[in-house]
Amino acid sequence: MPSLSIHAGGLQLNNPILLAAGILGTTGASLCRAARAGAGGVVTKSVGSLPREGHPGPTIVHVDGGLLNAMGLPNPSYKDFQDEIDTARAGKVPVIASIFGSSAEEFAKIARGLKADAFELNLSCPHAENYGSELGRYPDLVESVTGAVKAAADVPVWVKLTPNTADIIELGLAAQRGGADAIVAINTLKAMAIDIETGYPILGNCFGGLSGPAIKPVAVRCVYELASRLEIPVIGVGGVSTWEDVVEMIMAGASAVQVGTALLRGYGVFEEITVGLSRYLERKSLTLEELCGLAGRRRS
Amino acid sequence: MRPINCIIEEVRSEAPLIRTFRLDRNLDPAPGQYVMVWIRGVDEIPMSFSGPDTITVQSVGEASAALFGLGAGSSVGLRGPLGSGFILRGKRILLIGGGVGTAPLAFLGEQAKAAGIEVASLLGFRCKEDLIFQERFEALGDTIITTDDGSLGIHGRAAAGLDELNLFDYDQIYLCGPEMMMWDIISRTQEHAKKTQACINRYFKCAAGICGSCCLDPEGVRVCVEGPVLMADRLLESEFGRYRRGPTGGKGPCRG
């Protein structure tokens, strides 16, 4: 079988398939279970500086081709989260702490207070006031937050971008200027659903983020654009559910791929995808390095 | 699935803080399964079925209080039935319930009796006034009642009724109630854990097995999809009865 091990964004990974932030990442035990099920790395639920209960329900709605969610960044605060990271490490894969804040200083404080194998900066959650994409849509803030965390942390820093912008390349370049070790693209697309019996917006927060197969073509385009322009690696995320989706994402330029909504099918998706990817590489006599960015090279 | 619009056909008061809501449709749930009830403009909360078309609710917070404000003719949005229900096994079964946790057991017992299974029940309540579904359980078979204050039946918690029973007589035991009451039973009857199905409660947000808020240590069991009914032997080695996570994901004490 061809090797799936890679070096991406400053981390050595057994395989390029990671658990995405916000999915089964509240407890160390569930992160560990993802690792044991075959994830090459796991990203925690985003943690902030203060405990948050999140938005009232409904927090998710199933829609055609995906899922809408507005969890609202529930977390016990970074001060109460180190135990979960330490438990997750028993899974023997890198544990990436997703963190959020409303300023560069807040991000840096959290990064100083947590020990993880890498940080992923949530500059992209589309449904929490004062956080996520409310900062992440401004290139200068993306750069200053990234720079502040880089200065505070001695581990790789990944920056997760929002697609809810006119030009994601600008955001990627800003993160690169700030010293990011990798870009993670994309977070969910801001969206909503309405109950036609009553007219109520279904999500407790009214707005949420769309994930799942419906957003994969958007994610592939963003990864392609970012990978074409940036020097740093891009980690692809958005609607990936099968090994074919992973191949497409890697061809677009992703060095590694995160899986989220597909976990609706259970933890088995990791093995399903890595086995499928291995067989594909074997059949094509390709390595992951050769596959990465193939679509861009076809065009040049 | 988007929430299904459902009309409340009837509201029945069972005890001072417990009401049964009869819905305009049978969602064909298995006893032990739950449904996410959306009280529009307020919140969405998990509720257990007390019959094929009924949920029985104890008022404990803002959302259940808002549900209590709804009368016959009002509507709610429903997602479900969800999760794993109880599985009927054997010829003789024992139901052990506490408080509003007796609701899914009454539903289960009625299905069991209809299938020709012999049913006995041990039910614990805080006091006589909190007693619910007495007639339903007595119609199923032998029923032992305990109350914490001694106002009816055996004085003590549900576990106090265990002395009246020989658990080896039963092929399967079904348990639902407040966590510390269930923990009390499970920890005293460990040799029967492999034949005890317990319907447990954790903080559900997505109810789809992906957000992770209900995961049980140390295995990371996603209670909202792999539960809420779990075998007691899995619970013995878990966080159950020791701590539970709240809405922030932080650990806190178990209640009840």
Interface residues (C-beta under 8 A of the other chain):
Chain A: G22 I23 L24 G25 T26 T27 G28 A29 S30 L31 C32 R33 K45 P51 R52 E53 G54 P56 G57 P58 T59 I60 V61 H62 V63 L67 N69 M71 P74 N75 P76 S77 D80 T87 A193 D195 E197 T198 Y200 I202 G204 G260 T261 L263 L264 G266
Chain B: M1 R2 P3 N5 M36 W38 R40 G41 V42 D43 E44 I45 S75 G77 R79 K205 C206 A207 A208 G209 I210 C211 G212 S213 C215 L216 D217 P218 E219 G220 R222 R245 G246 P247 T248 G249 G250 K251
